[in-house]
Amino acid sequence: MSKMNLPSDANASGRSFGEEERKELMQVLESGTLNCTRGRTVIAFEKEFAELHGVPHARCVTSGTAAVHTAVNAIDPEPGDEIVTTPITDMGALTPIVYQSAIPVFADTDPVTMNVTAETIEPCLSARTKAVIVTHLFGNPCEMGPIMELCKARGIPVIEDAAQAFLSEIDGKKVGTIGDIGCFSFQQGKHMTTGEGGVVITKDDTLFRRMKLFSDKAWPYGEANPDHEFLALNYRMTELQGAVALGQLHKLEKNVAQRIRTAERLSAALEGIPGLILPKAPKGGKHTYWRYPLMVDETKIKGGPDLLGARLKEQGVYCAPRYIVKPAFECKIFIDQVTFGRSGFPFRGPHMEGREEIRYDRANTPGVIEALSRVVVIPWNEKIEDKHVDWIAEMIKKTVAELSMVGEAQ
Ligand SMILES: Cc1ncc(COP(=O)(O)O)c(C=O)c1O
């Protein structure tokens, strides 16, 4: 089969900008108002995004990182409070915890879905736990029923990081609407994009007020006797982003349906190949395939994800063996506690007196280590068509056949 150029979410080949975005953008430019405090599009987008999710409130911010930061700020941890999260995520989901002076506690994940579960979260909870952040990785929803039961029983708020999981569902509910706050990213490669950007959603009026304030220097526009109420930043999105966001939102359902259809076509083509574990939503779940994570068993496929990934890349199927390669807590920021000057705050400081030194250990997360040692992540986007899927499937089947150890003497 001849080489095929696959659509990429890094440029127009894999993105769906068109007349809708152009029209909205032109209107914004012609209006001359590019900031959202006086403009129309960001407010209109927030209203539509909230309605789509069946919640009263949405607030746009400048990135997914800003969304998580805004959510964590709303929970308002004291220095040294703990926030349970996953070590398989983007650093932008973790640094906000540290900026808000809390300590990340890393839960293990399921070795196949790579998501945290109630079972992996529970041993991480303590009297100091201020919140739990769950990440719906690659578009696959976490099993929220047991997680919410566990956290509700202990009065612990749940933040859902849905940066990779637009319109994913579990038990008939959209992700981002099940916990106390949902966070999304509009970074270039996400289900919908404004280049950079993000949004937080919530049902809770008090959390919403706090998030609105935090993303706007804590100045309560329109309220009586306004003042800068607390330490906060400017995370406001621009009207230019709002214009693109509106255009993108109007095709989100169609684009997500296309991702699901093509990803399921790939799974059907790869079904039953020894040594491959295919992505699958949990019972009652809807996976929306931000990426297509393929698990490779190196006892059956020579060289595991590294060799399979390298061979696929040589043939033009771009992929990321081992995803983030190491658990996030093995990055320098956490190992050397490189934070504010040389203070090591919040890992060190008077508020930590009498507490054990914070040291992260991969021995505590065997599911994470197993998952990262097996996964090959194939990029996915809404412009992938059947012909691309069929070619990717052929390349994988051919390469797996070359590397297969099934039937070989052990
Ligand atoms: C799960 C998750 N959370 C948070 C972020 C941070 O989003 P952003 O890159 O828009 O800051 C990302 C980004 O890729 C992500 O994948």
The ligand as an SDF file (V2000), in Angstrom:
LIG
                    3D

 16 16  0  0  0  0  0  0  0  0999 V2000
   -5.9060   16.6010   30.5830 C   0  0  0  0  0  0  0  0  0  0  0  0
   -5.3670   17.9780   30.3530 C   0  0  0  0  0  0  0  0  0  0  0  0
   -5.5210   18.9070   31.3080 N   0  0  0  0  0  0  0  0  0  0  0  0
   -5.0750   20.1560   31.1460 C   0  0  0  0  0  0  0  0  0  0  0  0
   -4.4230   20.5460   30.0010 C   0  0  0  0  0  0  0  0  0  0  0  0
   -3.8970   21.9300   29.8770 C   0  0  0  0  0  0  0  0  0  0  0  0
   -4.5110   22.6110   28.8200 O   0  0  0  0  0  0  0  0  0  0  0  0
   -3.7810   23.7840   28.0250 P   0  0  0  0  0  0  0  0  0  0  0  0
   -2.7050   23.1780   27.1920 O   0  0  0  0  0  0  0  0  0  0  0  0
   -4.8840   24.3840   27.2030 O   0  0  0  0  0  0  0  0  0  0  0  0
   -3.2520   24.7310   29.0290 O   0  0  0  0  0  0  0  0  0  0  0  0
   -4.2670   19.6360   28.9620 C   0  0  0  0  0  0  0  0  0  0  0  0
   -3.6140   20.0730   27.7320 C   0  0  0  0  0  0  0  0  0  0  0  0
   -3.1980   19.5400   26.8380 O   0  0  0  0  0  0  0  0  0  0  0  0
   -4.7400   18.3060   29.1340 C   0  0  0  0  0  0  0  0  0  0  0  0
   -4.6030   17.3860   28.1780 O   0  0  0  0  0  0  0  0  0  0  0  0
  1  2  1  0
  2  3  1  0
  2 15  2  0
  3  4  2  0
  4  5  1  0
  5  6  1  0
  5 12  2  0
  6  7  1  0
  7  8  1  0
  8  9  2  0
  8 10  1  0
  8 11  1  0
 12 13  1  0
 12 15  1  0
 13 14  2  0
 15 16  1  0
M  END
$$$$
